[in-house]
Amino acid sequence: MSFLDTSFVIDLLREEKRRTHGPAHRKLEQLDDASVRLSVFVVCELEAGVALSTSTKERDRIQLLCQHCEVVYPDHRLPVTYGKLLAHLHNQGTPISTMDLMIGTHALIYDETLVSRNLKDFRRIPNLRIESY
């Protein structure tokens, strides 16, 4: 299984809108029949983008995507793991945004690979497996 990051989902939706099959679609095909998951934090970022948009079609596209993916909610492991990672990154002098750290932590505690274009930030999270496209 893989967790999809916001950057991947946005690229996938843009390709769909343009009716092209670019890097995001090719990566999704590589994942084959493997299940894909969305962290609720990714869904939050997508919904924030929709709220800032004037297009009502965007919300429909996100809801459709969420019907085809498992949306994963945090459990008791997230706060402790998040706190440790935040402290580690702070002590290293390499902090990342709160939402990226939440998304990365979520993938890490589920021992899943995170599919993202944002390698710069996610590579800072120790032991997180990341795939780009």
N, CA and C atoms as a LAMMPS dump frame, in Angstrom:
ITEM: TIMESTEP
0
ITEM: NUMBER OF ATOMS
399
ITEM: BOX BOUNDS ff ff ff
-5.0000000000000000e+02 5.0000000000000000e+02
-5.0000000000000000e+02 5.0000000000000000e+02
-5.0000000000000000e+02 5.0000000000000000e+02
ITEM: ATOMS id mol type element x y z
1 1 1 N 0.826 -1.19 0
2 1 2 C 0 0 0
3 1 3 C 0.866 1.247 0
4 2 1 N 0.272 2.322 -0.464
5 2 2 C 0.979 3.594 -0.521
6 2 3 C 0.066 4.712 -0.047
7 3 1 N 0.671 5.69 0.597
8 3 2 C -0.01 6.928 0.95
9 3 3 C 0.28 7.914 -0.178
10 4 1 N -0.74 8.617 -0.625
11 4 2 C -0.565 9.626 -1.652
12 4 3 C -0.476 10.995 -0.994
13 5 1 N 0.539 11.758 -1.369
14 5 2 C 0.695 13.106 -0.836
15 5 3 C -0.162 14.078 -1.644
16 6 1 N -0.366 15.242 -1.077
17 6 2 C -1.171 16.275 -1.717
18 6 3 C -0.617 16.647 -3.092
19 7 1 N 0.699 16.766 -3.208
20 7 2 C 1.286 17.136 -4.501
21 7 3 C 0.922 16.116 -5.576
22 8 1 N 0.92 14.849 -5.222
23 8 2 C 0.569 13.801 -6.176
24 8 3 C -0.898 13.919 -6.589
25 9 1 N -1.771 14.094 -5.609
26 9 2 C -3.203 14.169 -5.895
27 9 3 C -3.502 15.38 -6.786
28 10 1 N -2.89 16.508 -6.48
29 10 2 C -3.104 17.707 -7.297
30 10 3 C -2.63 17.467 -8.723
31 11 1 N -1.466 16.871 -8.875
32 11 2 C -0.96 16.572 -10.222
33 11 3 C -1.896 15.611 -10.956
34 12 1 N -2.391 14.61 -10.25
35 12 2 C -3.311 13.638 -10.844
36 12 3 C -4.596 14.327 -11.298
37 13 1 N -5.146 15.192 -10.456
38 13 2 C -6.383 15.901 -10.801
39 13 3 C -6.16 16.868 -11.964
40 14 1 N -5.004 17.51 -12.001
41 14 2 C -4.7 18.421 -13.122
42 14 3 C -4.585 17.647 -14.435
43 15 1 N -3.949 16.474 -14.373
44 15 2 C -3.841 15.648 -15.572
45 15 3 C -5.223 15.212 -16.047
46 16 1 N -6.081 14.852 -15.11
47 16 2 C -7.452 14.458 -15.459
48 16 3 C -8.184 15.62 -16.117
49 17 1 N -8.039 16.794 -15.549
50 17 2 C -8.715 17.981 -16.081
51 17 3 C -8.251 18.283 -17.502
52 18 1 N -6.948 18.091 -17.759
53 18 2 C -6.391 18.325 -19.101
54 18 3 C -6.601 17.13 -20.029
55 19 1 N -7.104 16.063 -19.462
56 19 2 C -7.299 14.806 -20.198
57 19 3 C -5.986 14.282 -20.774
58 20 1 N -4.942 14.366 -19.933
59 20 2 C -3.637 13.836 -20.311
60 20 3 C -3.216 12.806 -19.273
61 21 1 N -2.392 11.891 -19.688
62 21 2 C -1.837 10.91 -18.759
63 21 3 C -0.348 11.18 -18.643
64 22 1 N -0.01 11.968 -17.642
65 22 2 C 1.367 12.358 -17.421
66 22 3 C 2.015 11.549 -16.316
67 23 1 N 3.003 12.129 -15.652
68 23 2 C 3.776 11.417 -14.63
69 23 3 C 2.937 10.853 -13.474
70 24 1 N 1.933 11.586 -13.036
71 24 2 C 1.113 11.103 -11.917
72 24 3 C 0.315 9.865 -12.332
73 25 1 N -0.268 9.888 -13.507
74 25 2 C -1.01 8.717 -13.976
75 25 3 C -0.088 7.513 -14.19
76 26 1 N 1.084 7.782 -14.747
77 26 2 C 2.032 6.674 -14.955
78 26 3 C 2.438 6.053 -13.618
79 27 1 N 2.635 6.9 -12.607
80 27 2 C 2.994 6.378 -11.286
81 27 3 C 1.84 5.568 -10.714
82 28 1 N 0.625 6.05 -10.865
83 28 2 C -0.537 5.322 -10.371
84 28 3 C -0.646 3.959 -11.048
85 29 1 N -0.343 3.906 -12.332
86 29 2 C -0.351 2.63 -13.051
87 29 3 C 0.74 1.701 -12.533
88 30 1 N 1.892 2.259 -12.155
89 30 2 C 2.976 1.45 -11.589
90 30 3 C 2.568 0.834 -10.262
91 31 1 N 1.741 1.55 -9.523
92 31 2 C 1.276 1.018 -8.244
93 31 3 C 0.354 -0.163 -8.463
94 32 1 N -0.101 -0.317 -9.699
95 32 2 C -0.897 -1.453 -10.136
96 32 3 C -2.154 -1.56 -9.298
97 33 1 N -2.442 -2.73 -8.79
98 33 2 C -3.648 -2.933 -7.999
99 33 3 C -3.408 -2.705 -6.519
100 34 1 N -2.224 -2.248 -6.194
101 34 2 C -1.929 -1.973 -4.791
102 34 3 C -2.883 -0.897 -4.285
103 35 1 N -3.342 -1.079 -3.093
104 35 2 C -4.254 -0.102 -2.508
105 35 3 C -3.526 1.203 -2.241
106 36 1 N -4.239 2.28 -2.447
107 36 2 C -3.7 3.592 -2.138
108 36 3 C -4.545 4.22 -1.049
109 37 1 N -3.854 4.944 -0.204
110 37 2 C -4.505 5.576 0.927
111 37 3 C -4.261 7.077 0.884
112 38 1 N -5.187 7.793 1.49
113 38 2 C -5.029 9.227 1.689
114 38 3 C -5.091 9.504 3.179
115 39 1 N -4.104 10.184 3.684
116 39 2 C -4.168 10.647 5.059
117 39 3 C -5.256 11.711 5.131
118 40 1 N -5.969 11.751 6.221
119 40 2 C -6.985 12.785 6.398
120 40 3 C -6.343 14.171 6.294
121 41 1 N -5.06 14.276 6.592
122 41 2 C -4.373 15.561 6.485
123 41 3 C -4.221 15.993 5.027
124 42 1 N -4.072 15.04 4.112
125 42 2 C -4.06 15.353 2.681
126 42 3 C -5.443 15.843 2.268
127 43 1 N -6.474 15.153 2.733
128 43 2 C -7.841 15.563 2.409
129 43 3 C -8.098 16.982 2.939
130 44 1 N -7.585 17.296 4.122
131 44 2 C -7.725 18.648 4.673
132 44 3 C -7.064 19.68 3.764
133 45 1 N -5.864 19.383 3.277
134 45 2 C -5.193 20.322 2.372
135 45 3 C -5.977 20.488 1.078
136 46 1 N -6.521 19.395 0.563
137 46 2 C -7.308 19.47 -0.664
138 46 3 C -8.574 20.297 -0.448
139 47 1 N -9.235 20.076 0.678
140 47 2 C -10.45 20.835 0.984
141 47 3 C -10.14 22.321 1.177
142 48 1 N -8.993 22.637 1.738
143 48 2 C -8.596 24.041 1.874
144 48 3 C -8.44 24.671 0.499
145 49 1 N -7.842 23.926 -0.416
146 49 2 C -7.696 24.425 -1.783
147 49 3 C -9.043 24.647 -2.446
148 50 1 N -9.977 23.741 -2.218
149 50 2 C -11.322 23.885 -2.775
150 50 3 C -12.012 25.109 -2.188
151 51 1 N -11.861 25.319 -0.889
152 51 2 C -12.497 26.458 -0.226
153 51 3 C -11.975 27.786 -0.782
154 52 1 N -10.729 27.786 -1.223
155 52 2 C -10.136 28.999 -1.792
156 52 3 C -10.465 29.164 -3.276
157 53 1 N -10.984 28.102 -3.881
158 53 2 C -11.281 28.103 -5.31
159 53 3 C -12.708 28.593 -5.555
160 54 1 N -12.951 29.041 -6.76
161 54 2 C -14.303 29.434 -7.141
162 54 3 C -15.02 28.315 -7.892
163 55 1 N -14.334 27.21 -8.118
164 55 2 C -14.895 26.107 -8.894
165 55 3 C -15.589 25.096 -7.987
166 56 1 N -16.851 24.84 -8.257
167 56 2 C -17.58 23.82 -7.5
168 56 3 C -17.22 22.422 -7.997
169 57 1 N -16.71 22.328 -9.198
170 57 2 C -16.339 21.029 -9.757
171 57 3 C -15.152 20.418 -9.011
172 58 1 N -14.288 21.26 -8.451
173 58 2 C -13.113 20.754 -7.736
174 58 3 C -13.525 19.879 -6.55
175 59 1 N -14.52 20.32 -5.788
176 59 2 C -14.977 19.536 -4.633
177 59 3 C -15.526 18.187 -5.1
178 60 1 N -16.269 18.177 -6.193
179 60 2 C -16.806 16.925 -6.735
180 60 3 C -15.677 15.973 -7.117
181 61 1 N -14.625 16.517 -7.711
182 61 2 C -13.502 15.673 -8.13
183 61 3 C -12.777 15.092 -6.918
184 62 1 N -12.639 15.88 -5.878
185 62 2 C -11.983 15.398 -4.658
186 62 3 C -12.839 14.343 -3.969
187 63 1 N -14.13 14.573 -3.908
188 63 2 C -15.022 13.588 -3.288
189 63 3 C -15.004 12.274 -4.057
190 64 1 N -14.957 12.351 -5.366
191 64 2 C -14.882 11.142 -6.185
192 64 3 C -13.58 10.385 -5.914
193 65 1 N -12.482 11.117 -5.844
194 65 2 C -11.196 10.497 -5.543
195 65 3 C -11.233 9.814 -4.173
196 66 1 N -11.8 10.486 -3.188
197 66 2 C -11.858 9.925 -1.836
198 66 3 C -12.704 8.653 -1.778
199 67 1 N -13.654 8.517 -2.692
200 67 2 C -14.456 7.294 -2.749
201 67 3 C -13.641 6.108 -3.259
202 68 1 N -12.562 6.398 -4.007
203 68 2 C -11.741 5.336 -4.58
204 68 3 C -10.478 5.045 -3.773
205 69 1 N -10.277 5.799 -2.721
206 69 2 C -9.11 5.611 -1.856
207 69 3 C -9.592 5.424 -0.42
208 70 1 N -8.8 4.735 0.334
209 70 2 C -9.083 4.643 1.764
210 70 3 C -8.545 5.914 2.43
211 71 1 N -9.417 6.613 3.132
212 71 2 C -8.997 7.784 3.893
213 71 3 C -8.664 7.304 5.298
214 72 1 N -7.429 7.569 5.725
215 72 2 C -6.93 7.057 7
216 72 3 C -6.914 8.185 8.024
217 73 1 N -7.455 7.875 9.197
218 73 2 C -7.52 8.833 10.302
219 73 3 C -6.475 8.472 11.348
220 74 1 N -6.003 9.45 12.099
221 74 2 C -4.955 9.188 13.093
222 74 3 C -5.452 8.291 14.22
223 75 1 N -4.523 7.579 14.791
224 75 2 C -4.809 6.802 15.99
225 75 3 C -3.88 7.269 17.105
226 76 1 N -3.819 6.523 18.173
227 76 2 C -3.049 6.909 19.368
228 76 3 C -1.546 7.061 19.116
229 77 1 N -1.036 6.48 18.03
230 77 2 C 0.398 6.537 17.757
231 77 3 C 0.848 7.877 17.205
232 78 1 N -0.045 8.6 16.569
233 78 2 C 0.35 9.82 15.869
234 78 3 C 0.932 10.893 16.787
235 79 1 N 0.297 11.253 17.894
236 79 2 C 0.843 12.367 18.692
237 79 3 C 2.271 12.144 19.188
238 80 1 N 2.544 10.958 19.694
239 80 2 C 3.885 10.686 20.229
240 80 3 C 4.916 10.675 19.114
241 81 1 N 4.613 10.006 18.021
242 81 2 C 5.55 9.937 16.905
243 81 3 C 5.775 11.324 16.303
244 82 1 N 4.703 12.073 16.136
245 82 2 C 4.808 13.439 15.619
246 82 3 C 5.703 14.285 16.518
247 83 1 N 5.466 14.212 17.824
248 83 2 C 6.265 14.997 18.763
249 83 3 C 7.745 14.666 18.686
250 84 1 N 8.056 13.378 18.605
251 84 2 C 9.46 12.963 18.512
252 84 3 C 10.103 13.453 17.217
253 85 1 N 9.364 13.335 16.114
254 85 2 C 9.906 13.78 14.828
255 85 3 C 10.074 15.29 14.791
256 86 1 N 9.108 16.017 15.338
257 86 2 C 9.215 17.472 15.377
258 86 3 C 10.439 17.896 16.174
259 87 1 N 10.641 17.263 17.325
260 87 2 C 11.803 17.587 18.151
261 87 3 C 13.097 17.248 17.414
262 88 1 N 13.138 16.097 16.769
263 88 2 C 14.323 15.681 16.021
264 88 3 C 14.654 16.699 14.924
265 89 1 N 13.65 17.067 14.127
266 89 2 C 13.884 18.008 13.03
267 89 3 C 14.269 19.384 13.565
268 90 1 N 13.661 19.79 14.652
269 90 2 C 14.012 21.074 15.274
270 90 3 C 15.468 21.065 15.748
271 91 1 N 15.848 19.987 16.424
272 91 2 C 17.219 19.873 16.935
273 91 3 C 18.25 19.79 15.814
274 92 1 N 17.842 19.245 14.665
275 92 2 C 18.73 19.172 13.505
276 92 3 C 18.784 20.501 12.745
277 93 1 N 17.867 21.397 13.079
278 93 2 C 17.783 22.664 12.359
279 93 3 C 17.166 22.515 10.983
280 94 1 N 16.321 21.462 10.809
281 94 2 C 15.719 21.194 9.5
282 94 3 C 14.204 20.991 9.614
283 95 1 N 13.485 21.928 10.229
284 95 2 C 12.037 21.734 10.366
285 95 3 C 11.331 21.776 9.016
286 96 1 N 10.146 21.178 8.972
287 96 2 C 9.286 21.235 7.783
288 96 3 C 7.915 21.724 8.229
289 97 1 N 7.048 22.003 7.285
290 97 2 C 5.728 22.521 7.624
291 97 3 C 4.951 21.508 8.471
292 98 1 N 4.036 22.029 9.252
293 98 2 C 3.23 21.182 10.139
294 98 3 C 2.473 20.125 9.353
295 99 1 N 1.814 20.524 8.273
296 99 2 C 1.014 19.553 7.515
297 99 3 C 1.898 18.496 6.86
298 100 1 N 3.04 18.884 6.329
299 100 2 C 3.932 17.879 5.741
300 100 3 C 4.415 16.906 6.809
301 101 1 N 4.701 17.422 7.99
302 101 2 C 5.142 16.536 9.063
303 101 3 C 4.004 15.617 9.503
304 102 1 N 2.783 16.122 9.536
305 102 2 C 1.631 15.273 9.888
306 102 3 C 1.446 14.165 8.838
307 103 1 N 1.519 14.526 7.57
308 103 2 C 1.349 13.552 6.486
309 103 3 C 2.471 12.525 6.52
310 104 1 N 3.708 12.978 6.653
311 104 2 C 4.834 12.056 6.725
312 104 3 C 4.765 11.146 7.935
313 105 1 N 4.396 11.697 9.072
314 105 2 C 4.258 10.896 10.292
315 105 3 C 3.187 9.833 10.106
316 106 1 N 2.092 10.221 9.491
317 106 2 C 0.992 9.283 9.272
318 106 3 C 1.438 8.103 8.41
319 107 1 N 2.156 8.381 7.334
320 107 2 C 2.666 7.306 6.476
321 107 3 C 3.671 6.443 7.236
322 108 1 N 4.498 7.081 8.033
323 108 2 C 5.529 6.363 8.79
324 108 3 C 4.922 5.393 9.807
325 109 1 N 3.917 5.824 10.553
326 109 2 C 3.36 4.935 11.579
327 109 3 C 2.58 3.774 10.966
328 110 1 N 2.115 3.948 9.737
329 110 2 C 1.46 2.836 9.043
330 110 3 C 2.456 2.017 8.221
331 111 1 N 3.724 2.408 8.268
332 111 2 C 4.793 1.72 7.551
333 111 3 C 4.495 1.634 6.06
334 112 1 N 4.029 2.757 5.515
335 112 2 C 3.674 2.843 4.105
336 112 3 C 4.644 3.757 3.371
337 113 1 N 4.748 3.569 2.081
338 113 2 C 5.525 4.447 1.223
339 113 3 C 4.679 5.672 0.896
340 114 1 N 5.284 6.836 0.944
341 114 2 C 4.604 8.075 0.596
342 114 3 C 4.967 8.44 -0.838
343 115 1 N 3.97 8.62 -1.683
344 115 2 C 4.185 9.007 -3.078
345 115 3 C 4.03 10.523 -3.152
346 116 1 N 5.126 11.203 -3.506
347 116 2 C 5.129 12.665 -3.49
348 116 3 C 6.16 13.222 -4.455
349 117 1 N 5.899 14.436 -4.883
350 117 2 C 6.879 15.181 -5.665
351 117 3 C 7.76 16.014 -4.729
352 118 1 N 7.325 16.165 -3.49
353 118 2 C 8.01 17.014 -2.507
354 118 3 C 9.093 16.232 -1.756
355 119 1 N 10.123 15.862 -2.44
356 119 2 C 11.195 15.094 -1.81
357 119 3 C 12.013 15.94 -0.842
358 120 1 N 12.161 17.209 -1.14
359 120 2 C 12.996 18.096 -0.325
360 120 3 C 12.6 18.049 1.151
361 121 1 N 11.324 18.174 1.43
362 121 2 C 10.874 18.19 2.823
363 121 3 C 10.735 16.788 3.403
364 122 1 N 10.131 15.879 2.655
365 122 2 C 9.852 14.557 3.214
366 122 3 C 11.119 13.735 3.457
367 123 1 N 12.186 14.011 2.716
368 123 2 C 13.443 13.287 2.95
369 123 3 C 14.033 13.573 4.326
370 124 1 N 13.599 14.641 4.94
371 124 2 C 14.101 14.992 6.271
372 124 3 C 13.53 14.099 7.368
373 125 1 N 12.452 13.396 7.077
374 125 2 C 11.813 12.536 8.084
375 125 3 C 12.534 11.195 8.101
376 126 1 N 13.2 10.867 9.208
377 126 2 C 13.959 9.616 9.281
378 126 3 C 13.068 8.39 9.071
379 127 1 N 13.574 7.466 8.295
380 127 2 C 12.945 6.167 8.05
381 127 3 C 11.674 6.217 7.213
382 128 1 N 11.297 7.375 6.692
383 128 2 C 10.122 7.465 5.832
384 128 3 C 10.512 7.025 4.424
385 129 1 N 9.771 6.067 3.893
386 129 2 C 9.982 5.634 2.508
387 129 3 C 9.192 6.561 1.584
388 130 1 N 9.88 7.068 0.567
389 130 2 C 9.267 8.025 -0.348
390 130 3 C 9.512 7.554 -1.778
391 131 1 N 8.498 7.71 -2.606
392 131 2 C 8.649 7.463 -4.047
393 131 3 C 8.227 8.727 -4.765
394 132 1 N 9.034 9.137 -5.728
395 132 2 C 8.688 10.268 -6.564
396 132 3 C 8.143 9.757 -7.884
397 133 1 N 7.813 10.648 -8.744
398 133 2 C 7.251 10.274 -10.044
399 133 3 C 7.649 11.286 -11.095
